[in-house]
């Protein structure tokens, strides 16, 4: 087997190109680009743990997708338990060949629409029609039989066609008054480059993640993050929602009303900033995000 050759360095090299593809799968499975990144990070951690345990890796890409598939399922099960949702429906087997028209429809489908498919349907359609895996590779990633995979693909495609024909209701999320007040104050200070005042808002034990780059712990480390923003002028911030969650949108100051080029999530503890997740360097998270500006 290839366990002696596929090590941490090889995994890091593979993820440089594969991470956006893994995220696209995870985000569609979870219905959120934010949850998708959580799943990818957990997938990478599990892969590293497996390598530390001398796991034999014969086909690295399929191996990673299998871990991502299982991690996404665990994530969804946890969410189901929290929300007390009904279990997924069982599937039966039918024949159905892949078609380019189906692939185009799946690629254009919103994350919220994917969440209306059952878990087996969602997984089969994403892997085959969105990511282009073969049926055999899909079976390897999910652990399902060929008959069950074909059944899920057939029914998932049929459901997507029906959903695509129905009008989609666009309901604007609501922002809590206190959340809006805190976020607007944070954004105003940031845009004014009053980073001393911004630093005064953050907690001593702040947890800060620049997604796909680094993690910082505590006020002293986090201060370097604000210094990096102070040294560049390619950003302007505004309020919005990302997949229904309150967020701070990052735009090009030359086009303040243009498309977001990144976003931040801020977690509050009373009037203190307890956590920040900055997606500025994770452009793959923007491709499928449902971004809705407030301003």
C-alpha positions in Angstrom: 0.0 0.0 0.0 1.0 3.7 -0.2 1.0 4.6 3.5 4.7 5.1 3.5 4.5 7.6 0.6 1.3 9.4 1.4 2.2 11.4 4.5 1.4 14.8 5.9 3.4 16.6 3.2 1.6 14.7 0.5 -1.7 15.5 2.1 -1.0 19.2 2.3 0.1 19.3 -1.3 -3.1 17.5 -2.4 -5.3 19.8 -0.4 -3.9 22.8 -2.2 -5.8 21.8 -5.2 -8.5 19.5 -3.8 -9.8 21.7 -1.0 -12.3 23.8 -3.1 -13.8 20.5 -4.5 -14.1 19.0 -1.0 -15.7 22.2 0.2 -18.2 22.2 -2.7 -19.3 18.7 -1.8 -19.5 19.5 2.0 -21.3 22.8 1.5 -24.0 21.2 -0.7 -24.4 18.3 1.7 -24.8 20.7 4.7 -26.7 23.5 2.9 -24.2 26.1 4.0 -20.8 27.3 2.9 -19.9 28.0 6.6 -20.9 24.5 7.8 -19.1 23.1 4.7 -15.8 24.7 5.8 -16.4 23.1 9.3 -16.8 19.7 7.6 -13.7 20.2 5.5 -11.6 21.2 8.5 -12.9 18.1 10.4 -12.1 16.0 7.4 -8.5 17.2 7.3 -8.1 16.6 11.0 -9.4 13.0 10.7 -7.1 12.4 7.7 -4.1 13.6 9.7 -5.1 11.4 12.6 -5.4 8.5 10.3 -2.0 9.1 8.8 -0.5 9.4 12.3 -2.1 6.0 13.0 -0.2 4.6 9.9 -3.4 4.2 7.8 -2.8 2.6 4.5 -3.9 4.9 1.7 -4.2 3.4 -1.7 -6.2 6.0 -3.6 -5.8 9.3 -1.7 -8.5 11.4 -3.4 -11.2 8.8 -3.0 -10.0 8.2 0.6 -10.4 11.9 1.4 -13.9 12.0 -0.2 -14.9 9.0 1.9 -13.8 10.7 5.0 -15.6 13.9 3.9 -18.7 11.9 3.2 -18.7 10.2 6.6 -17.9 13.5 8.3 -20.8 15.3 6.5 -23.2 12.5 7.6 -22.0 12.8 11.2 -22.5 16.6 11.0 -26.0 16.2 9.6 -26.9 13.5 12.2 -25.8 15.9 15.0 -27.9 18.6 13.5 -30.9 16.3 13.1 -30.7 15.3 16.7 -30.5 18.9 17.8 -33.6 19.9 15.7 -35.5 16.6 16.3 -36.0 16.1 12.6 -37.4 13.0 10.9 -35.0 10.4 9.6 -34.2 10.0 5.9 -36.3 7.9 3.6 -35.1 4.5 2.4 -34.1 4.1 -1.3 -34.6 1.3 -3.9 -32.5 0.5 -6.9 -33.2 1.6 -10.5 -31.0 2.2 -13.6 -30.3 5.7 -14.7 -27.3 6.9 -16.8 -25.7 10.2 -16.3 -26.6 13.1 -18.6 -25.0 16.5 -19.2 -28.3 18.3 -18.8 -28.7 16.9 -15.3 -25.2 18.0 -14.5 -25.9 21.6 -15.6 -29.1 21.6 -13.5 -27.3 20.3 -10.4 -24.4 22.7 -10.8 -26.8 25.7 -10.9 -29.0 24.5 -8.0 -28.9 26.5 -4.7 -27.7 25.0 -1.5 -31.1 25.5 0.1 -32.7 23.4 -2.7 -30.2 20.6 -2.2 -31.3 20.4 1.4 -34.7 19.3 0.2 -33.3 16.1 -1.1 -32.8 13.0 1.1 -29.2 12.4 2.2 -28.5 9.6 -0.3 -30.0 11.6 -3.1 -28.1 14.7 -2.2 -24.8 12.8 -2.0 -25.2 11.0 -5.3 -26.3 14.0 -7.2 -23.4 16.2 -5.8 -20.7 13.6 -6.4 -21.8 12.6 -9.9 -23.5 15.7 -11.4 -21.6 18.5 -9.6 -18.2 17.1 -9.0 -18.0 14.7 -11.9 -17.2 11.5 -10.1 -18.0 8.2 -11.8 -20.6 5.8 -10.4 -17.9 3.5 -9.1 -16.0 6.4 -7.5 -19.2 7.6 -5.9 -19.9 4.1 -4.5 -16.3 4.1 -3.1 -16.8 7.5 -1.4 -20.2 6.7 0.1 -20.0 3.0 0.7 -23.3 2.4 -1.0 -24.0 -0.3 -3.5 -24.1 0.5 -7.2 -27.9 -0.2 -7.3 -28.5 2.1 -4.4 -26.3 4.8 -5.9 -28.2 4.6 -9.2 -31.5 4.8 -7.3 -30.5 7.8 -5.3 -29.2 9.6 -8.4 -32.3 8.9 -10.4 -34.7 10.1 -7.7 -32.5 13.0 -6.8 -32.4 14.2 -10.4 -36.2 13.9 -10.7 -36.7 15.9 -7.4 -34.3 18.6 -8.6 -36.2 19.0 -11.9 -39.4 19.4 -9.9 -37.9 21.9 -7.6 -36.4 23.9 -10.4 -39.8 24.2 -12.0 -41.3 25.7 -8.8 -40.8 29.3 -7.8 -38.3 29.8 -5.0 -39.4 32.0 -2.1 -36.7 34.4 -1.1 -37.3 35.3 2.5 -35.0 38.0 3.9 -33.6 36.9 7.3 -34.1 39.2 10.2 -31.3 40.8 12.2 -31.7 41.1 16.0 -31.6 44.8 17.1 -28.7 44.2 19.5 -26.8 42.2 16.9 -27.2 45.0 14.4 -26.2 47.7 16.8 -23.0 45.8 17.8 -22.1 44.8 14.2 -22.7 48.3 12.8 -20.5 49.8 15.6 -17.7 47.2 14.8 -18.0 47.9 11.0 -17.9 51.6 11.5 -14.8 51.5 13.6 -13.2 49.1 11.1 -14.0 51.2 8.1 -12.7 54.3 10.0 -9.4 52.3 10.6 -9.8 53.0 14.3 -8.2 49.7 15.2 -7.3 50.8 18.7 -11.0 51.1 19.3 -11.6 47.8 17.6 -9.0 46.1 19.8 -10.8 47.5 22.8 -13.9 45.5 21.9 -12.2 42.1 21.7 -12.1 39.7 24.7 -8.8 38.8 26.3 -9.4 35.1 25.3 -10.7 35.8 21.8 -10.5 32.9 19.3 -9.7 34.2 15.8 -9.5 32.1 12.6 -8.4 33.4 9.2 -9.9 30.5 7.3 -7.4 28.6 5.1 -4.5 30.6 6.7 -4.1 30.6 10.5 -5.6 30.5 13.9 -4.9 33.1 16.6 -5.6 32.8 20.4 -5.9 35.7 22.8 -5.8 39.5 22.5 -2.1 39.8 22.0 -2.0 37.4 19.0 -5.2 38.8 17.5 -3.8 42.3 17.4 -1.5 41.2 14.5 -4.7 40.4 12.5 -5.9 44.0 12.7 -2.5 45.3 11.9 -2.6 43.3 8.6 -5.8 45.0 7.6 -4.4 48.4 8.6 -1.5 47.9 6.1 -3.7 47.3 3.0 -6.5 49.4 1.4 -8.3 46.8 -0.8 -11.3 46.4 1.5 -14.5 48.1 2.7 -16.9 46.4 5.1 -20.7 46.3 5.2 -23.5 44.2 6.8 -25.3 41.3 5.3 -26.2 37.7 5.6 -24.3 34.6 4.5 -26.5 31.5 4.3 -28.9 33.1 6.7 -26.3 34.1 9.3 -25.5 37.7 10.2 -22.1 38.5 8.6 -19.8 41.3 7.7 -19.2 41.5 3.9 -15.8 42.4 2.5 -15.9 44.3 -0.8 -13.5 46.1 -3.1 -13.6 49.8 -2.1 -13.6 50.8 -5.8 -16.9 48.9 -6.1 -18.6 49.2 -2.7 -21.9 47.9 -4.1 -20.3 45.1 -6.0 -20.1 41.4 -5.2 -18.5 40.4 -1.9 -15.0 39.2 -2.1 -15.0 37.7 1.4 -16.9 37.8 4.7 -16.4 37.7 8.4 -18.4 36.1 11.2 -18.3 37.7 14.6 -19.3 36.0 17.8 -20.3 38.2 20.8 -20.2 37.7 24.5 -22.2 40.5 25.8 -20.5 43.6 24.4 -17.2 41.9 23.8 -16.0 40.1 20.6 -15.3 36.6 21.7 -14.7 35.1 18.2 -13.9 36.0 14.6 -13.9 33.9 11.5 -12.5 35.7 8.5 -13.1 34.1 5.1 -11.1 36.6 3.1 -8.6 34.0 2.0 -11.2 31.2 1.3 -12.7 32.3 -2.1 -14.0 28.8 -2.7 -16.6 29.5 0.1 -18.1 32.4 -2.0 -19.0 30.3 -5.0 -22.1 28.7 -3.5 -22.9 31.2 -0.7 -26.3 32.8 -0.4 -25.1 36.4 0.2 -27.6 39.1 1.0 -26.5 42.6 1.8 -28.4 44.7 4.3 -26.9 48.1 3.5 
